[in-house]
Amino acid sequence: MERKNSQALHLVLLMAAFVLLLGGCASDGTISTQKIAAGEKAISTAKDGNASLNAPSELNAAEGKLAQAKEAFAKKDYEKAGALAEQASVDAEYAQTKATTEKNKKAVEEMRKSIDTLRQEIERLSKN
């Protein structure tokens, strides 16, 4: 009788492990899909922020990793797809930040030039 209970317990545990494994695979695919969508959104946002002009190499890196993530997803390598999609999101956010920084640097430089021009004009007027 104990042997039957032990076998039944093993069978139940095996089935539970199998169900968890299947559930884990399904959720990995869903999670990977969400991460890929987030990567696409991050890249789109970076492009809208002129990353194509001010941070092209960083944006290209993000796009490359997203393409690799999609390839891995197609091969049902959900773990790799999710990791690459996360990296693509981070790279895209970095590209956006760098693009914003570059834009701000250019604005600051223009302001400095304007200030210098105003100073020169004030000096010229004060001599008259």
Buried (B, 14 or more C-beta within 10 A) or exposed (E): EEEEEEEEEEEEEEEEEEEEEEEEEEEBBEBBBEBBEBBBEBBEBBBEBBBBEBBEEBBBBBBBBBEBBBEBBEEEBBEBBBBBBBBBBBBBBBBBBBBBEBBEEEEEEEEEEEEEEEEEEEEEEEEE
